[in-house]
Amino acid sequence: MATSDDVVVIGSGAAGGMAAWNLTKNGAKVLILEAGDRFDPATFWSHVKPWEARQRRRRGERPPGFESLPLRESPYSTPEGQSFLLRRVWGVGGKTNIWGRVSLRYGDLNFTEPALDGWEIPWPVSYGEIAPYYDRVERLIGVCGGEDDSRFLPGSRHHLPPPNLRCGEVLLRKGAERAGYAVVRGRRAVLTRDYNGRAKCHHCGACGRGCDIGAFFNSGDYLLKDALDTGNLTLRTNAIVSHILTGDDGLASGVRYFDRLTGQERTVAAKRVVVAASTVDSTRILLNSKSSAHPNGIGNGSDVIGRYLCEQFRFHVHAFAPQLYGRAASNDDGISGGHIYIPRFEGPEQKRDYLRGYGIQLWGIGCGAGAPYAKQLPGFGADFKRGVKRRYPALIQLHPYGEVLPYRDNRITVEGTPPDRFGVPTLRIEYQLGENERRMLPHMYDTVEEILHSMRAEPLPYRRGDVDELGAAIHEHGTCRMGEDPKRSALNAYMQMHEVPNVFVVDGSAFPTPTEKNPTLSILAFAWRATDYLAEQMRAGSV
Amino acid sequence: MHRSTRREALVTLAAGVAAGPLAAQTGRKLLTFSESEYELLSVLADMILPPTDTPGAREAGVPAILDEDLAEDGERLQTLRTGLADLQERGFRDWPEEGRLELLTRFSEASGEERDFFETLKELTVDAYYSTEAGLVQELGYRGNTYLADFPGCTHDHQIDGDA
């Protein structure tokens, strides 16, 4: 049980990687417990074309199964009639191995409006306080983007050059602007020029299969490598954490985990614990960490942990820009994903019968590695085949993301759930949209339809009012939120537990609201700030 | 790297092109379909995506892909199999082309089982075809997933109401 580590970090994704990077840089000895294995970029199928992939599969080869482990090791359940798509990556780097790379600063508005509209508690941090950390994160990892700056999406002086627009995006931008919406360059953690000793993106378009050269930010290449170089980091893989242990004083004293390969239960002593296993798994660990001092789960005297689960709800509309029909095919991979974005906007006051808002990712996908739209076109035969080809360069997509308010009964629980193979209770996720989302949704469709109409696009069939499966945005938040009031929040403004000062929770679970934006950039900024504070407290001898 | 990838691709293409006929002619072991189901499926796939100035579904190896992929897709396999049996019973393979076309057109406009069969057949054929090198590269002109130092993006002056 003895350890010489100053801090035990649970998880190695964006949050855990940043915690380890910053703490080891500050001279602390850190042990990371990572539930999965290492991923080897040499095994990524980044440059395997669809027909080559089939040949490989015939030979029995498989690409790395980024998401297969957690479902097997720690399945989750939902109440009957509900569904929640929980996507997790267990393995070094976590979800940063395959993330969408969208990197949007939260703005003053995102931080202040919960206090104004009452949903649900105020953020304990202002934009001014976190802005310097956004600067540092962007300089460290490299984020491409434009020069725009607004109260909905604060600007940055550190952006790498944005990628050129695809044909479909030129038309999408013109259509959106004609309809009155401001369009900005997408912001993504992709290196559009050589940066900090790393080679730039070579536009192979297969980011979702992992980047074999690390041209987009991922925790393993960008944070853990540096942290290991300090000599202060021990990275223990295949260590599935089940509990944080506490002593008689109620403080954390250790961490229990199971060796995934041998099934053996192990315990490591801990002076300080940084929890960064991603929102849902962190919550599982916290709620399962019951003791006489913490009968409701560690640090959960307030009964807020597990509650207020929130993210964004979204839908997708696929359409064609008929101006591009019949053109010669081009390589439209770019940096993969949309190159432009419509930030949240004001909207006419009289139409605002909902709180918060939505942003829209726009992707002129063009000549992709398939024709998924083909089966939706009518008919068959030679004419049909010609129609598929004619439309191939013209495919575009619109993806609106709307903010879901934090509701007390949208929650994660572990009581009465089936145990995993180690006997540890698994997760149950209850999650439904509320009235505000139902009001916002028609406006999201209106905006999309205005843009389609303005650019004379021809949409593929869609049903107004449909939403993507809940959870599909993969931006879970809220279940271990920070706030000033210990009765209504679990963490203070530095992500330190109100009730257990030697435990910090630095992933997305700490965010009291999801905002309409993708969170990873903010998770990195907040984790950096929290661990600056922790390092300071350690130097002062107070944690 | 680029060059060897292309060479590999050409080899793969040759294999893909041969896969359809090979399965029937050389007795390559079918995983899912019977020989007669496979032959009928090949005829139908080619009706969905016929050869033009580029290969059709059969030549692109679609029937072989479906034979592999459907081994673990019970629901769609059942739909397909029911429809194939129905057509076999009607002697579809011996019909003149005109009659075949007429029937498939009727299926595509029908409802119920006939429509389900058509939609399943079409979806499977189309998704498989546009994942082959023949469908993606020869037919559509796909040039992606390659090393591209600089991304030029749109070099035209597209206007909503017609290019300038």
Chai-1 contact restraints between the chains, C-beta under 6 A:
chainA,res_idxA,chainB,res_idxB,connection_type,confidence,min_distance_angstrom,max_distance_angstrom,comment,restraint_id
A,K49,B,N145,contact,1.0,0.0,6.0,A-B,restraint_1
A,P50,B,S131,contact,1.0,0.0,6.0,A-B,restraint_2
A,W51,B,T12,contact,1.0,0.0,6.0,A-B,restraint_3
A,W51,B,T132,contact,1.0,0.0,6.0,A-B,restraint_4
A,W51,B,E133,contact,1.0,0.0,6.0,A-B,restraint_5
A,Q55,B,T12,contact,1.0,0.0,6.0,A-B,restraint_6
A,P163,B,F151,contact,1.0,0.0,6.0,A-B,restraint_7
A,N164,B,F151,contact,1.0,0.0,6.0,A-B,restraint_8
A,N164,B,G153,contact,1.0,0.0,6.0,A-B,restraint_9
A,L165,B,G153,contact,1.0,0.0,6.0,A-B,restraint_10
A,L165,B,C154,contact,1.0,0.0,6.0,A-B,restraint_11
A,R166,B,G153,contact,1.0,0.0,6.0,A-B,restraint_12
A,R166,B,C154,contact,1.0,0.0,6.0,A-B,restraint_13
A,C167,B,C154,contact,1.0,0.0,6.0,A-B,restraint_14
A,C167,B,H158,contact,1.0,0.0,6.0,A-B,restraint_15
A,V170,B,C154,contact,1.0,0.0,6.0,A-B,restraint_16
A,V170,B,H158,contact,1.0,0.0,6.0,A-B,restraint_17
A,L171,B,H158,contact,1.0,0.0,6.0,A-B,restraint_18
A,K174,B,I160,contact,1.0,0.0,6.0,A-B,restraint_19
A,H202,B,Y147,contact,1.0,0.0,6.0,A-B,restraint_20
A,H203,B,L148,contact,1.0,0.0,6.0,A-B,restraint_21
A,H203,B,F151,contact,1.0,0.0,6.0,A-B,restraint_22
A,C204,B,N145,contact,1.0,0.0,6.0,A-B,restraint_23
A,G205,B,G144,contact,1.0,0.0,6.0,A-B,restraint_24
A,G205,B,N145,contact,1.0,0.0,6.0,A-B,restraint_25
A,A206,B,N145,contact,1.0,0.0,6.0,A-B,restraint_26
A,Q323,B,H158,contact,1.0,0.0,6.0,A-B,restraint_27
A,A329,B,G141,contact,1.0,0.0,6.0,A-B,restraint_28
A,N331,B,R143,contact,1.0,0.0,6.0,A-B,restraint_29
A,N331,B,G144,contact,1.0,0.0,6.0,A-B,restraint_30
A,D333,B,G144,contact,1.0,0.0,6.0,A-B,restraint_31
A,G334,B,F151,contact,1.0,0.0,6.0,A-B,restraint_32
A,C367,B,Y142,contact,1.0,0.0,6.0,A-B,restraint_33
A,A369,B,G144,contact,1.0,0.0,6.0,A-B,restraint_34
A,G370,B,Y130,contact,1.0,0.0,6.0,A-B,restraint_35
A,A371,B,Y130,contact,1.0,0.0,6.0,A-B,restraint_36
A,A374,B,V126,contact,1.0,0.0,6.0,A-B,restraint_37
A,K375,B,E123,contact,1.0,0.0,6.0,A-B,restraint_38
A,K375,B,V126,contact,1.0,0.0,6.0,A-B,restraint_39
A,F380,B,I48,contact,1.0,0.0,6.0,A-B,restraint_40
A,A382,B,P50,contact,1.0,0.0,6.0,A-B,restraint_41
A,A382,B,T52,contact,1.0,0.0,6.0,A-B,restraint_42
A,K385,B,L49,contact,1.0,0.0,6.0,A-B,restraint_43
A,K389,B,L140,contact,1.0,0.0,6.0,A-B,restraint_44
A,Y392,B,L140,contact,1.0,0.0,6.0,A-B,restraint_45
A,M455,B,I160,contact,1.0,0.0,6.0,A-B,restraint_46
A,R456,B,I160,contact,1.0,0.0,6.0,A-B,restraint_47
